[in-house]
Amino acid sequence: MNPIGLTLGETPTLSDETAVDMLAFLYEFIDAFEQAYGMQIERYEQYCAQQPDLFENFEDDIPF
């Protein structure tokens, strides 16, 4: 799995209260997502940890 870096471009102006409410919603969403898919996520992470690193001994000395 490749983590995707997320950056926000132009963001709308939010009130302080709305920003706090949005953050609370996102935390609750993540919690619900982990409750629903946590076993699958853990299984996939264990699978990835068991895979050999194909580039472990790779030397990137390509001269260009």
DSSP file (Angstrom, degrees, kcal/mol; ACC not computed):
  #  RESIDUE AA STRUCTURE BP1 BP2  ACC     N-H-->O    O-->H-N    N-H-->O    O-->H-N    TCO  KAPPA ALPHA  PHI   PSI    X-CA   Y-CA   Z-CA
    1    1 A M              0   0    0      0, 0.0     0, 0.0     0, 0.0     0, 0.0   0.000 360.0 360.0 360.0 131.3    0.0    0.0    0.0
    2    2 A N        -     0   0    0      2,-0.0     2,-0.1     0, 0.0     0, 0.0  -0.905 360.0-129.3-103.6 116.2    1.3    3.4   -0.9
    3    3 A P        -     0   0    0      0, 0.0     2,-0.6     0, 0.0     0, 0.0  -0.395  20.9-136.1 -63.2 138.7    0.2    6.2    1.4
    4    4 A I        -     0   0    0     -2,-0.1     2,-0.5     2,-0.0    -2,-0.0  -0.857   9.4-134.8-100.3 124.3   -1.2    9.1   -0.6
    5    5 A G        -     0   0    0     -2,-0.6     2,-0.6     1,-0.0     0, 0.0  -0.663  22.5-157.4 -77.3 126.5   -0.1   12.5    0.5
    6    6 A L        +     0   0    0     -2,-0.5     2,-0.4     2,-0.0    -1,-0.0  -0.915  14.3 177.3-110.8 124.8   -3.1   14.8    0.6
    7    7 A T        -     0   0    0     -2,-0.6     2,-0.5     0, 0.0    -2,-0.0  -0.970  24.6-132.2-123.2 143.9   -2.8   18.5    0.3
    8    8 A L        -     0   0    0     -2,-0.4     3,-0.2     1,-0.2    -2,-0.0  -0.812  17.9-162.2 -94.6 129.1   -5.7   20.9    0.3
    9    9 A G        -     0   0    0     -2,-0.5     2,-0.5     1,-0.3    -1,-0.2   0.649  68.2  -4.4 -74.8-122.0   -5.6   23.5   -2.4
   10   10 A E  S    S-     0   0    0      1,-0.0    -1,-0.3     0, 0.0     0, 0.0  -0.637  77.9-161.9 -74.4 123.3   -7.7   26.5   -1.9
   11   11 A T        -     0   0    0     -2,-0.5     2,-0.1    -3,-0.2     3,-0.0  -0.847  17.7-114.4-109.5 144.2   -9.8   26.0    1.2
   12   12 A P        -     0   0    0      0, 0.0     2,-0.4     0, 0.0    -1,-0.0  -0.380  37.4-101.0 -70.7 153.9  -12.9   27.9    2.1
   13   13 A T        -     0   0    0     -2,-0.1     2,-0.3     1,-0.0     0, 0.0  -0.621  44.4-169.3 -74.8 129.3  -12.9   30.1    5.1
   14   14 A L        -     0   0    0     -2,-0.4     2,-0.1    -3,-0.0    -3,-0.0  -0.894  23.3-114.2-119.0 150.0  -14.5   28.4    8.1
   15   15 A S     >  -     0   0    0     -2,-0.3     4,-2.4     1,-0.1     5,-0.2  -0.390  35.5-108.9 -70.7 161.7  -15.5   29.7   11.4
   16   16 A D  H  > S+     0   0    0      1,-0.2     4,-2.2     2,-0.2     5,-0.2   0.915 120.8  50.8 -57.6 -43.9  -13.6   28.3   14.4
   17   17 A E  H  > S+     0   0    0      1,-0.2     4,-2.6     2,-0.2    -1,-0.2   0.905 109.7  49.2 -63.1 -42.0  -16.7   26.4   15.5
   18   18 A T  H  > S+     0   0    0      2,-0.2     4,-2.7     1,-0.2    -1,-0.2   0.896 109.5  52.2 -65.2 -40.0  -17.2   24.9   12.1
   19   19 A A  H  X S+     0   0    0     -4,-2.4     4,-2.2     2,-0.2    -2,-0.2   0.919 112.0  46.1 -61.6 -43.3  -13.5   23.8   11.9
   20   20 A V  H  X S+     0   0    0     -4,-2.2     4,-2.3     2,-0.2    -2,-0.2   0.908 112.9  50.1 -65.1 -42.3  -13.8   22.1   15.3
   21   21 A D  H  X S+     0   0    0     -4,-2.6     4,-2.3     2,-0.2    -2,-0.2   0.902 110.5  49.7 -63.4 -41.3  -17.1   20.4   14.3
   22   22 A M  H  X S+     0   0    0     -4,-2.7     4,-2.6     2,-0.2    -2,-0.2   0.914 110.8  49.8 -63.3 -43.2  -15.5   19.2   11.0
   23   23 A L  H  X S+     0   0    0     -4,-2.2     4,-2.4     2,-0.2    -2,-0.2   0.917 110.3  49.9 -62.6 -43.6  -12.6   17.8   12.9
   24   24 A A  H  X S+     0   0    0     -4,-2.3     4,-2.3     1,-0.2    -1,-0.2   0.905 110.9  50.4 -61.1 -42.0  -14.8   16.0   15.4
   25   25 A F  H  X S+     0   0    0     -4,-2.3     4,-2.7     2,-0.2    -2,-0.2   0.928 110.0  49.7 -61.2 -45.7  -16.8   14.5   12.4
   26   26 A L  H  X S+     0   0    0     -4,-2.6     4,-2.6     1,-0.2    -2,-0.2   0.898 110.2  50.2 -63.1 -40.7  -13.6   13.3   10.8
   27   27 A Y  H  X S+     0   0    0     -4,-2.4     4,-2.3     2,-0.2    -1,-0.2   0.919 112.9  46.7 -62.4 -42.9  -12.4   11.6   14.0
   28   28 A E  H  X S+     0   0    0     -4,-2.3     4,-2.5     2,-0.2    -2,-0.2   0.887 111.4  51.8 -66.4 -38.2  -15.8    9.9   14.4
   29   29 A F  H  X S+     0   0    0     -4,-2.7     4,-2.6     2,-0.2    -2,-0.2   0.935 110.3  48.0 -62.8 -46.3  -15.8    8.8   10.7
   30   30 A I  H  X S+     0   0    0     -4,-2.6     4,-2.7     1,-0.2     5,-0.2   0.911 111.6  50.7 -60.7 -42.7  -12.3    7.3   11.1
   31   31 A D  H  X S+     0   0    0     -4,-2.3     4,-2.1     1,-0.2    -1,-0.2   0.931 112.2  46.0 -60.9 -46.1  -13.4    5.5   14.3
   32   32 A A  H  X S+     0   0    0     -4,-2.5     4,-2.1     2,-0.2    -2,-0.2   0.886 112.3  51.8 -64.3 -38.8  -16.4    4.1   12.5
   33   33 A F  H  X S+     0   0    0     -4,-2.6     4,-2.8     2,-0.2    -2,-0.2   0.917 110.5  47.6 -63.8 -44.0  -14.3    3.1    9.5
   34   34 A E  H  X S+     0   0    0     -4,-2.7     4,-1.8     1,-0.2    -2,-0.2   0.866 110.3  53.0 -66.1 -35.7  -11.8    1.3   11.7
   35   35 A Q  H  < S+     0   0    0     -4,-2.1     4,-0.2    -5,-0.2    -1,-0.2   0.904 116.2  39.6 -63.3 -40.5  -14.7   -0.5   13.6
   36   36 A A  H  < S+     0   0    0     -4,-2.1    -2,-0.2     1,-0.2    -1,-0.2   0.864 133.8  19.5 -78.3 -37.4  -16.1   -1.7   10.3
   37   37 A Y  H  X S+     0   0    0     -4,-2.8     4,-2.5    -5,-0.2     5,-0.2   0.277  87.1 110.4-120.0   9.5  -12.9   -2.6    8.4
   38   38 A G  H  X S+     0   0    0     -4,-1.8     4,-2.7     1,-0.2     5,-0.2   0.871  79.5  51.0 -57.6 -42.0  -10.3   -2.9   11.2
   39   39 A M  H  > S+     0   0    0     -4,-0.2     4,-2.3     1,-0.2    -1,-0.2   0.902 112.4  47.0 -64.6 -39.7   -9.9   -6.7   10.8
   40   40 A Q  H  > S+     0   0    0      2,-0.2     4,-2.5    -3,-0.2    -2,-0.2   0.907 112.4  49.9 -67.5 -41.4   -9.3   -6.4    7.1
   41   41 A I  H  X S+     0   0    0     -4,-2.5     4,-2.4     2,-0.2    -2,-0.2   0.931 112.6  46.9 -62.5 -45.8   -6.8   -3.6    7.6
   42   42 A E  H  X S+     0   0    0     -4,-2.7     4,-2.3     1,-0.2    -2,-0.2   0.911 111.6  51.2 -62.7 -43.0   -4.9   -5.6   10.2
   43   43 A R  H  X S+     0   0    0     -4,-2.3     4,-2.1    -5,-0.2    -1,-0.2   0.912 111.7  47.3 -61.4 -42.9   -4.9   -8.7    7.9
   44   44 A Y  H  X S+     0   0    0     -4,-2.5     4,-2.5     2,-0.2    -2,-0.2   0.898 110.7  51.1 -66.6 -40.8   -3.6   -6.7    5.0
   45   45 A E  H  X S+     0   0    0     -4,-2.4     4,-1.9     2,-0.2    -1,-0.2   0.884 110.8  48.8 -64.5 -38.4   -0.9   -5.0    7.1
   46   46 A Q  H  X S+     0   0    0     -4,-2.3     4,-1.2     2,-0.2    -1,-0.2   0.901 110.8  51.3 -66.1 -40.7    0.3   -8.4    8.4
   47   47 A Y  H >X S+     0   0    0     -4,-2.1     4,-0.6     1,-0.2     3,-0.6   0.930 110.9  47.6 -60.4 -46.3    0.3   -9.8    4.8
   48   48 A C  H >< S+     0   0    0     -4,-2.5     3,-0.8     1,-0.2    -1,-0.2   0.863 107.4  56.2 -65.0 -35.8    2.4   -6.8    3.6
   49   49 A A  H 3< S+     0   0    0     -4,-1.9    -1,-0.2     1,-0.2    -2,-0.2   0.771 105.8  52.4 -67.4 -25.2    4.9   -7.3    6.6
   50   50 A Q  H << S+     0   0    0     -4,-1.2    -1,-0.2    -3,-0.6    -2,-0.2   0.609  87.4  99.9 -86.4 -12.9    5.5  -10.9    5.5
   51   51 A Q  S << S-     0   0    0     -3,-0.8     2,-0.1    -4,-0.6    -3,-0.0  -0.526  80.1-112.7 -76.8 139.3    6.3  -10.0    1.9
   52   52 A P        -     0   0    0      0, 0.0     2,-0.9     0, 0.0    -1,-0.1  -0.371  25.7-114.4 -69.4 150.3   10.0   -9.9    1.1
   53   53 A D    >   -     0   0    0      1,-0.2     3,-1.5    -2,-0.1     4,-0.3  -0.765  26.6-166.4 -84.8 105.3   11.6   -6.6    0.2
   54   54 A L  T 3  S+     0   0    0     -2,-0.9     3,-0.2     1,-0.3    -1,-0.2   0.691  86.4  47.7 -68.3 -18.6   12.5   -7.1   -3.5
   55   55 A F  T >  S+     0   0    0      1,-0.2     3,-1.1     2,-0.1    -1,-0.3   0.200  76.3 111.1-106.7  14.7   14.7   -4.0   -3.4
   56   56 A E  T <  S+     0   0    0     -3,-1.5    -1,-0.2     1,-0.3    -2,-0.1   0.897  91.5  26.5 -57.9 -44.8   16.6   -4.7   -0.2
   57   57 A N  T 3  S+     0   0    0     -4,-0.3     2,-0.4    -3,-0.2    -1,-0.3   0.164  92.2 128.1-105.2  17.4   19.9   -5.3   -1.9
   58   58 A F    <   -     0   0    0     -3,-1.1     2,-0.6     2,-0.0    -3,-0.1  -0.603  45.0-155.5 -79.3 128.0   19.3   -3.1   -5.0
   59   59 A E        -     0   0    0     -2,-0.4     2,-1.3     2,-0.0    -2,-0.1  -0.922   3.8-153.8-106.5 122.6   22.0   -0.6   -5.7
   60   60 A D        +     0   0    0     -2,-0.6    -2,-0.0     1,-0.1    -1,-0.0  -0.570  43.6 137.7 -97.1  71.1   20.8    2.4   -7.6
   61   61 A D        +     0   0    0     -2,-1.3    -1,-0.1     2,-0.1    -2,-0.0  -0.224  18.1 149.0-107.6  41.5   24.1    3.4   -9.3
   62   62 A I        -     0   0    0      1,-0.1     2,-2.0     2,-0.0    -2,-0.0  -0.672  45.2-137.5 -79.0 119.3   22.6    4.1  -12.7
   63   63 A P              0   0    0      0, 0.0    -1,-0.1     0, 0.0    -2,-0.1  -0.430 360.0 360.0 -83.7  69.8   24.8    6.9  -14.2
   64   64 A F              0   0    0     -2,-2.0    -3,-0.0     0, 0.0    -2,-0.0   0.349 360.0 360.0-154.4 360.0   22.3    9.2  -15.8
